[in-house]
């Protein structure tokens, strides 16, 4: 039996009868770019995230970019973020004209090490972007304390953390803004590209809404130089249907992770993910393990019909795109070690117990 890394067809099959009328409604009302279906999703998603406002955009990358621009961050500014994230986090900073400043991560959570943030702050620093990697929130209390002391914005990169909770607070609700991706493989995924920013700040929400629609609050009245970053009506409709199922899907992922952990308990050479004491809800967008012979293990799993992945093989400071920053191997040792040994195993809500047992048995066979 083959085990896919992700099975979007299985999810769609369970939703077919709900999705079809939602899409038909968009067609019947020709509400293709923004419109009522996006507005309905924005309202419901804001409520889900314990936020006052949600602004739908075209992707998670745009969500980060729009949030940064809305806060006035641009050339000459610096924004601190984790070095082991997907490049979109840094790209969004770069495309405002600001400079990303990388910080190493905590070995247990894989998230930004709050103890290292303050040393990276300069008089140019304007914001911190903690990344809630793999579905577990970063340690937000010390991050928020640092930001308050230095008058900095906190923009949560919650692209992998839909529904994650920290001490009773949902991902996206703690910072000045929280940014989400709805790429199809996410815990809450669109049928294409989409993203959103949530915030408690009405003024920031209004700026972002104007910016995403060519800088206009009223048609043909452009108060700023904006962009076309609207969410499609189809995506709003699909996401609104899926949002109702997200709590159950997240619970299923958590149950899968618990079973993985139990089965791996007796397997030498495998380090399983840790849930931190401050974590109320880890939503396991990714289930990462650490092993010594990653490439050999992944090749063996592929031979057994089991898909796996790496998130992410090269930390940002060693990417060619950021070579001009002058970093070298060894500058961020924890992230480099994690990036060299991390393997992502199959994780999706529809994963079965037998599939999980098959994955663990194959890993154990390789380790033996």
N, C-alpha and C positions, 0 to 999 in steps of 0.2 A: 504494500500500500504506500503510494507516494504521499508525502506530507508537504503541502505548499507553505511558503513563508507567510502568505496572506491569501485569503480566498474571498474576493469581492463578489464573486458569483453567488456564493452561499448566502451572503448577507442580502444581496438583491432579491434572491428567490424568496426570502422570508418577508420582504417588503413590497413585492410586486403589486399587490392589490391596493396598497396605500400610495405608492409612488405614481401609478398610472393616472388616477384622477387629479393628483396634485399637478402633474405636468400638463394634463389636459386643461386645467384651470388657467394656467399661464397662457396656453395657446388660445383659449377662448377669449381671454381678456387682452391678448396681445401685449402683455406686460413683460417685455423682454429685458429691458435695461433699467435696473432699479425697480421702483414701483411698489405696489402693495404687498407682494409676496416677500420681497426683501424687507420691507418695513415690519411685517408681522414677525419674521424670523428675528430681526434685530431686537424687537421688544421682548420676545421670549428668551432669546439668548442672554440678553442683559440680565433679566431676572434670574436665569439659571446660574449666572456667574456672580450673583450678589452685587451687581453693578447697576448704576442708574441709566447708563447709556451704552449702546452698541452701534458701531458704524461699520456696515458691510463694505468690503472692498474686493479687489480682484484676486488677491492671493495673500498668503501669510507674509511674504516679502514686502508687498505693498503696505500691509498693516503696520509693520515696523517702520517703514519709510515715512508713511503718513503721520504716525504718532510722533516721530522725531521732528519732522517739519512743523507739525502743529505746536510743538513746544519751542520752536524758534532755534533749533539746533542746526548749525551750519558751519561754513568755513572758519577755521581757527579753533573750533571746539574739539574736545575729546570726550569719548564715551567709553566707559569701562565695560568689558564683557568677558565671558568665559572663552578660553582658547580651544575648547574641544567641541564646539557647537558646529552645526551645519553652516556653511559659508553665508547663507542668507542673512544671518544676524549681523555679520560684519559688512556685508554688501550694502545693507540698508544704511548703516552709519556712513560708509564711504560715499554713497550717492547723495547724501546731504551736503557733502563737502567736508564733513568732520572726520576725525581720525579715530579708528578703533584702538583701544588700549587693552591688551590681553592680560588676563590673570589666570593663574593655575587653579586647579580644582581639588576638591576633597576626594580622597581615595575611596571612601565608603559610599558616598552618594553620587559621585561623578559630576556633581554640580559645583559652581563657583565657590571657592574657599573664601568665606566672609572674612577670615582672619588676614587675608592678603590684600583686600580691597583698599584699605586706607593708605597703604604705602604707594599705591598707583595713582592717587589723586594729586593733581596739580592745579594751578590757578586757571587752567584751560578746561578742566573737567566740568561737564554740564549734566551728565546723567550716568546711571548704572543700568545695564541690561543683564539681570540674572536670567539664565536659561533653565527652565524646569525640564531637564533632560530626561528622556525615557518615560516620563509620566509621573515623576516625583518632584515636588516643589523644592526649590533651594531654601536654605535657612534664612527666612525673610526677616525675622525680628532684628538680628544684628545688621542686616543690609539696610533696613529702613532706619535704624538708629544712626548709622553712618551717613546716610543720605540727609537726614534731618540736621545733623551737626554741620554738614558742609553745604547745605542748601542745594542739594542735587535732586533731580528727578529720578524716579525708578520706573523703568519700563519693563514689565515682565514679558519675556519671550515664552509664551505658553503654548507654542505650536504643537507640543507633544503632550499637553497636560489638561485637556478638556475634562473638567470635573474633579481634578486633583484638589486635595485640601490640606491646609497647613493650620493646625490649631483652630479648626472650625471655619477657616476662611478659604474660599474658593480661589483657584488660580485666576489671575487677572484682576482680582478685586482689591489687592493691597497696594499696588504701586499707583503712580499717576495715571498709568495706562497699562492695559494688558493686551497682548497681541496674539492672535490665533491664526493658524493655518487650517483650511479645510481641504487640503489635498486629499484625493480619494482614499489613500491608505491610512489616514488619521483615524483616531477613535471616533471622531465625528467628521466624516468625509463627504465632500460634495461629489457630483458627477462631472467633474472638471476642476478648474481652478477657482478658489475663493478664499477669502480671509475676513477677519473682523478685528476691530479694536474696541475694547470695553473700557469705560472710565466712569468715575464719579463726577467728573468736571464738565459741567454743561457748556462752558465756553470753549474748552478744548474739543468737545464733541462737535460743536457747531463749526469750528475751524476745519476739522477733518472732513465733515460733510461737504463743506464748500469746496475744499481742495480737491476731493475725489470727483467733483462734477465741474471741472474747468474753472474753479474759483468763483462759482456763482451761487448765491443764495436765492436769487430770482433769475429766471431765464433771460439770458443775454445781458445781464447786469453783473459784470465780473469785478468783484472787489479785490481779487488777488490773482496772481498767476498760478493757476492750478494745473490739474492733470485729469486724464480720464482714468479713474480707478474705481469705477462703479462695479458692484456685484450684479451678476446676471439674475433675472427673474427666475429662471429655471433652477439656479443654484439655491436661491432663497427658499423656493418651494420644497426642494429636496431636503435641504438642511432642517427645515421646520418639521418635516415628517420624521426625520431621523433623530432629532433632538429628544423626542418623547421616549426613544429607546435607549438613549445614551446611558442612563443609570444602570440598566440591566446589562448592557454590553460591558461597561466598566467593571461591574461586579463579576461577570463571567471571566474577564481578563484576570482579575485579582484571584479568583478561584483557580484558574490555570496556573498562575505563578505559584500559588501555595502548593499545588500538586507537583510542579517542577521542583520546588525547593525540597519537598519531602523525599522525592525519588532520588534527587542528587545528593542527599545527605550522606550516603555511603559511598560516593564516588570520589576517589582521590584525584587531585589535580584540577578540580573544577571549583571556581569561586562563584557563588550565586549572588544575585543582587541583594542589597541590604535595604530594609525600610528604616528610615531614621526615626529617632524618638519623637520628633516634632511632626511627623507625617501622620495625618488622620486618614488620608485616602491616597494611595499610590495607584494610578490607573493603568500602568504597564502598557504604554504604547509600544515599548520595546522590552523584550526579556533578554538582557545581556548576561553572558557568563564570561569569565576570564580564564584562559587556558594558555599553556606554554607553547604548544605547537598549533597555532591557529590555522595556518594554511593547509597543513596536513589533515587536521580534523575536518575542515570544510570540504576538502576533496573527498574524504571518506564518507561524509554525510551525503554528498551529492551522488556517490556511487550507490548509496542505500536508498536513493529517491527522496532525500530529505533536503529541503531548501534552507539556506541560512544566509546571513548578511553581516556587514560590518558597519557600525555607526559610531565613529567615523574613522577611517584608516589613517588619515593625515591631519594632525592638528593645524589650526589656521596659521600659526606662526611659521610653519614649514611649507605652506602652500606657495606656489610660484606667484600667485596673485598678490601676495603680501611680502614678497622677497625684499622689496624696497625698504621695509621697516627694519631690516638688518638683524633679525633674530636668527638664532642658530640652534641646532640640536643641543639639548641639555638646558635650555632656558626655562622650560616648563616641564620638569621631570615627571610629575605625577600624570599629567595629561598624556605625555609621550608614552609612558608605560601602559596606561589604560588603552590608548589607541593602538598599541602594538599587540595587545592580547585579547581584545574584546571580540566576542562572536555573538550575534543576535540570532536567537532561535525562533522557530515559528510561534507567533502570538497573534491571535485574533479571536473574537468572541465565539465564533462557531467551531473552534478547535475542539476535538473530542478527547476524552480520556485515553482512548486507545492510541490516538496519534501522539499524545504527549508521552505515553509509555514507550512508544516506538522510538521517539527522538532520544529519550534518556537511555534506552537500551543500546542504541547505536553509539552514543557518546561514551557510555561505559565500556562497550566492546573496544572502542578505539583506545581508551585510557588503559585498559588491561593489556 
